[in-house]
Amino acid sequence: MAHLRPLENREINDGFIKDRFAHYEATRGFIPNSIRTMARRPNIVKAFMALNQAVLYEGSVSEDLKMLISLMCSFSAGCLYCQSHMANLSNIYNASEEKIAALMEYETSNLFTDAERAALSLAYKAAQVPNDTSQKDFDMLSQYFDDGQIVEIIASIGLFGYLNRWNDTMATTLEPVANARAQNLIGPQGWAPGKHTPKS
């Protein structure tokens, strides 16, 4: 059970937050409980939503790769809530179900390009504690991405450093839509909601 109750729509008075919530509902089919909880402090949730937009949806690294990087970070860090969300978003942003299911086999699966392997390897190592990245990882990354794109990749990793900690610490309750999508996309690989189990 979550340590803090997510706010209901009727408890949100800020127009900007309401507009962003409507956007999340339209694109995902639900409003994440993580940001419903953050909304107790409007400046925090607004700053987070702005950063999320800039990191994941702007720039020249493809959205599907950013989603897969974020999913890889969540696998490495162990946040089951974020794993469910990013499996869902990876698929929404055009990563195939086969690719999502094979993510942990990125080094050997022919579904992934060498550029994707370089980015996913860095994400997996960067999300570990202690961080396991090295110059070799950056040398590999720079073969496929320019400096601005590397910033985008690291920003995606950093964003999920925050979200993995937030949701794992809060034991954020998983939304039924995200739970159902995760059961389909990564459940066969052993995923389960754990402490994020939706209320029945």
C-alpha positions as CSV (number, residue, x, y, z in Angstrom):
1,M,0.0,0.0,0.0
2,A,1.3,3.5,-0.9
3,H,2.7,5.5,2.0
4,L,0.8,8.7,0.8
5,R,-2.6,8.8,-0.9
6,P,-2.6,10.2,-4.5
7,L,-4.8,13.3,-4.8
8,E,-8.1,13.0,-6.7
9,N,-8.8,15.4,-9.6
10,R,-11.3,17.4,-7.4
11,E,-8.5,18.2,-5.0
12,I,-6.4,19.8,-7.8
13,N,-7.0,23.6,-8.2
14,D,-4.1,24.6,-10.4
15,G,-5.2,25.0,-14.1
16,F,-1.7,24.1,-15.5
17,I,-1.6,20.9,-13.5
18,K,-5.1,20.0,-14.6
19,D,-4.2,20.6,-18.2
20,R,-1.1,18.3,-17.9
21,F,-3.2,15.7,-16.1
22,A,-5.7,15.7,-19.1
23,H,-2.7,15.2,-21.4
24,Y,-1.5,12.2,-19.5
25,E,-5.0,10.7,-19.5
26,A,-5.3,11.2,-23.3
27,T,-1.9,9.7,-24.1
28,R,-1.7,6.9,-21.5
29,G,-5.3,6.3,-20.6
30,F,-4.7,7.3,-16.9
31,I,-3.0,9.8,-14.7
32,P,0.0,8.4,-12.9
33,N,-0.3,8.1,-9.2
34,S,3.3,9.3,-8.9
35,I,2.4,12.8,-10.1
36,R,-1.0,12.7,-8.3
37,T,1.1,12.3,-5.1
38,M,3.7,15.0,-6.1
39,A,0.8,17.4,-6.7
40,R,0.6,18.2,-3.0
41,R,3.4,20.6,-3.8
42,P,2.4,22.3,-7.0
43,N,5.9,23.8,-7.7
44,I,7.5,20.3,-7.4
45,V,5.1,18.6,-9.7
46,K,5.2,21.5,-12.3
47,A,9.0,21.4,-12.3
48,F,9.0,17.6,-12.7
49,M,6.5,17.7,-15.5
50,A,8.5,20.3,-17.4
51,L,11.7,18.3,-16.9
52,N,9.9,15.1,-18.0
53,Q,8.7,16.9,-21.2
54,A,12.1,18.3,-22.0
55,V,14.0,15.1,-21.4
56,L,11.8,12.5,-23.0
57,Y,9.9,14.3,-25.7
58,E,12.4,16.9,-27.1
59,G,15.7,16.6,-28.9
60,S,17.0,14.3,-31.6
61,V,17.3,10.9,-29.8
62,S,14.2,8.9,-30.8
63,E,11.4,8.7,-28.3
64,D,11.3,4.9,-28.4
65,L,15.0,4.7,-27.5
66,K,14.5,7.1,-24.6
67,M,11.7,5.0,-23.3
68,L,13.7,1.8,-23.6
69,I,16.6,3.5,-21.8
70,S,14.2,4.5,-19.0
71,L,12.9,1.0,-18.8
72,M,16.4,-0.4,-18.7
73,C,17.2,2.0,-15.8
74,S,14.1,0.8,-14.0
75,F,15.1,-2.8,-14.5
76,S,18.6,-2.1,-13.2
77,A,17.3,-0.1,-10.2
78,G,14.6,-2.6,-9.4
79,C,11.6,-0.2,-9.4
80,L,8.6,-2.3,-10.4
81,Y,6.3,0.7,-10.7
82,C,8.6,2.4,-13.2
83,Q,9.1,-0.9,-15.1
84,S,5.4,-1.1,-15.7
85,H,5.1,2.5,-16.8
86,M,8.0,2.4,-19.2
87,A,7.1,-0.9,-20.7
88,N,3.7,0.7,-21.5
89,L,5.3,3.9,-22.8
90,S,7.9,2.1,-24.8
91,N,5.1,0.4,-26.7
92,I,3.0,3.6,-27.0
93,Y,6.1,5.2,-28.6
94,N,6.7,2.5,-31.1
95,A,9.0,-0.1,-29.5
96,S,7.7,-3.5,-30.5
97,E,6.4,-5.9,-27.9
98,E,9.1,-8.3,-29.0
99,K,11.8,-5.7,-28.3
100,I,10.4,-4.8,-24.9
101,A,10.3,-8.5,-23.9
102,A,13.9,-9.0,-25.1
103,L,15.3,-5.8,-23.5
104,M,17.5,-7.7,-21.0
105,E,18.9,-9.7,-23.9
106,Y,20.0,-6.5,-25.7
107,E,23.6,-7.5,-26.0
108,T,22.8,-10.6,-28.1
109,S,19.4,-10.1,-29.6
110,N,19.3,-9.1,-33.3
111,L,16.3,-6.8,-32.5
112,F,18.8,-4.2,-31.3
113,T,21.2,-2.0,-33.2
114,D,24.8,-1.4,-32.1
115,A,23.8,2.2,-31.2
116,E,20.9,1.0,-29.1
117,R,23.2,-1.5,-27.4
118,A,25.6,1.2,-26.5
119,A,22.9,3.4,-24.9
120,L,21.2,0.5,-23.1
121,S,24.5,-0.7,-21.7
122,L,25.2,2.7,-20.3
123,A,21.7,2.9,-18.8
124,Y,22.0,-0.4,-17.1
125,K,25.4,0.4,-15.6
126,A,24.4,4.0,-14.6
127,A,21.3,2.9,-12.7
128,Q,23.3,0.6,-10.5
129,V,24.5,1.6,-7.0
130,P,27.4,2.2,-7.1
131,N,27.4,3.5,-10.6
132,D,29.3,1.2,-12.9
133,T,29.9,3.4,-16.0
134,S,33.4,4.0,-17.4
135,Q,35.2,5.8,-20.2
136,K,34.8,2.7,-22.3
137,D,31.0,3.2,-22.2
138,F,31.3,6.8,-23.3
139,D,33.7,5.9,-26.1
140,M,31.2,3.4,-27.4
141,L,28.3,5.8,-27.1
142,S,30.2,8.5,-29.0
143,Q,30.6,6.3,-32.0
144,Y,26.8,6.6,-32.6
145,F,25.6,9.8,-30.8
146,D,26.8,13.4,-30.8
147,D,27.4,15.4,-27.6
148,G,23.9,16.8,-27.5
149,Q,22.4,13.4,-27.9
150,I,24.6,12.0,-25.2
151,V,23.2,14.7,-22.9
152,E,19.7,13.6,-23.8
153,I,20.6,10.0,-23.0
154,I,22.2,10.9,-19.6
155,A,19.2,13.2,-18.8
156,S,16.9,10.2,-19.4
157,I,19.0,8.1,-17.0
158,G,19.0,10.9,-14.4
159,L,15.2,11.5,-14.7
160,F,14.7,7.8,-13.8
161,G,17.1,8.0,-11.0
162,Y,14.6,10.4,-9.5
163,L,11.5,8.5,-10.5
164,N,12.8,5.1,-9.4
165,R,13.7,6.5,-6.0
166,W,10.4,8.3,-5.7
167,N,8.1,5.4,-6.6
168,D,10.0,2.7,-4.8
169,T,10.2,4.8,-1.6
170,M,6.5,5.9,-1.8
171,A,5.4,2.3,-2.7
172,T,3.2,4.1,-5.3
173,T,0.1,2.1,-6.1
174,L,0.1,0.9,-9.7
175,E,-2.8,2.0,-11.9
176,P,-5.0,-0.8,-13.4
177,V,-4.2,0.2,-17.0
178,A,-0.4,0.2,-16.3
179,N,-0.7,-3.1,-14.4
180,A,-2.5,-4.8,-17.3
181,R,-0.1,-3.5,-19.9
182,A,2.9,-4.6,-17.8
183,Q,1.4,-8.1,-17.2
184,N,1.1,-8.5,-21.0
185,L,4.5,-6.9,-22.0
186,I,6.9,-8.0,-19.3
187,G,4.9,-10.4,-17.1
188,P,6.1,-13.4,-19.1
189,Q,9.7,-12.4,-18.2
190,G,8.9,-12.5,-14.5
191,W,7.6,-9.0,-13.7
192,A,5.0,-8.6,-10.9
193,P,3.8,-5.4,-9.2
194,G,5.1,-6.3,-5.8
195,K,4.4,-3.6,-3.2
196,H,2.8,-1.5,-6.0
197,T,-0.1,-4.0,-6.4
198,P,-3.4,-2.2,-7.3
199,K,-6.2,-2.2,-4.8
200,S,-8.8,-4.8,-5.7
